[in-house]
């Protein structure tokens, strides 16, 4: 995830969300673009829960919320991938 607060300046207004687009691979996932850069990809349901829309100010608070949501989503997708794998062990004693 891109950290837009590396160079903090108190006089500048926070950047805003440029666009929200579905990914080409999965229409249920959304790319959040700020300053024409993809900063995160999350499910549309999470985007709606966080009330993110085009033009929403990208504040430090929102960035932290999105960062947490990305970490949760990554862990969830990893766990689901593990559960979807076929078991490799053989049943003993048959």
C-alpha positions as CSV (number, residue, x, y, z in Angstrom):
1,X,0.0,0.0,0.0
2,X,1.3,3.5,-0.8
3,X,1.9,5.8,2.1
4,X,0.9,9.3,1.0
5,X,2.0,10.9,4.3
6,X,5.8,10.3,3.9
7,X,6.4,14.0,3.4
8,X,4.0,15.7,5.8
9,X,3.2,19.3,5.1
10,X,0.5,20.9,7.3
11,X,-0.3,23.6,4.7
12,X,-1.5,21.2,2.0
13,X,-5.0,19.8,1.9
14,X,-5.2,16.1,2.0
15,X,-5.3,14.3,-1.4
16,X,-8.7,13.0,-2.5
17,X,-9.8,9.7,-4.0
18,X,-9.5,10.0,-7.8
19,X,-11.4,7.0,-8.9
20,X,-12.8,3.6,-7.8
21,X,-12.7,0.9,-10.4
22,X,-13.4,-2.8,-10.4
23,X,-10.3,-4.9,-11.2
24,X,-10.1,-6.6,-14.5
25,X,-9.7,-10.0,-12.9
26,X,-12.5,-9.8,-10.3
27,X,-15.5,-7.4,-10.6
28,X,-16.1,-7.8,-6.9
29,X,-12.8,-6.1,-6.0
30,X,-12.2,-2.4,-6.2
31,X,-9.0,-0.4,-6.9
32,X,-8.7,2.9,-5.0
33,X,-6.7,5.5,-6.9
34,X,-5.2,8.6,-5.5
35,X,-3.1,11.0,-7.6
36,X,-3.5,8.4,-10.4
37,X,-1.8,5.7,-8.3
38,X,-3.5,2.6,-7.0
39,X,-3.1,2.7,-3.2
40,X,-5.2,-0.3,-2.3
41,X,-7.5,-3.0,-3.7
42,X,-10.4,-4.2,-1.5
43,X,-13.8,-5.8,-1.9
44,X,-16.6,-3.4,-2.8
45,X,-18.3,-4.3,0.4
46,X,-15.4,-2.9,2.4
47,X,-15.3,0.2,0.3
48,X,-19.0,0.8,1.1
49,X,-18.5,0.1,4.8
50,X,-15.7,2.7,5.0
51,X,-17.9,5.2,3.0
52,X,-15.3,5.8,0.4
53,X,-16.4,7.5,-2.8
54,X,-14.7,9.5,-5.6
55,X,-13.7,12.8,-4.1
56,X,-13.4,11.5,-0.5
57,X,-10.5,13.2,1.3
58,X,-7.6,10.7,1.9
59,X,-6.9,11.5,5.5
60,X,-4.5,9.8,7.9
61,X,-7.4,8.2,9.7
62,X,-8.9,6.8,6.4
63,X,-5.4,5.6,5.4
64,X,-5.1,3.6,8.7
65,X,-8.6,2.2,8.2
66,X,-7.8,1.1,4.7
67,X,-4.4,-0.3,5.8
68,X,-6.2,-2.4,8.4
69,X,-8.8,-3.6,5.9
70,X,-6.1,-4.6,3.4
71,X,-4.2,-6.6,6.1
72,X,-7.5,-8.3,7.1
73,X,-8.4,-9.0,3.5
74,X,-5.0,-10.4,2.8
75,X,-5.1,-12.8,5.8
76,X,-8.7,-13.8,4.9
77,X,-7.8,-14.6,1.3
78,X,-4.7,-16.6,2.4
79,X,-6.8,-18.6,4.8
80,X,-9.5,-19.3,2.2
81,X,-6.7,-20.4,-0.2
82,X,-5.4,-22.8,2.4
83,X,-8.8,-24.2,3.0
84,X,-9.5,-24.6,-0.7
85,X,-6.3,-26.7,-1.3
86,X,-6.7,-30.4,-1.5
87,X,-5.4,-32.4,1.4
88,X,-2.1,-34.1,0.5
89,X,-1.9,-36.6,3.3
90,X,-3.1,-40.2,2.8
91,X,-5.4,-41.9,5.2
92,X,-3.4,-44.5,7.2
93,X,-4.7,-47.9,7.9
94,X,-7.0,-48.5,5.0
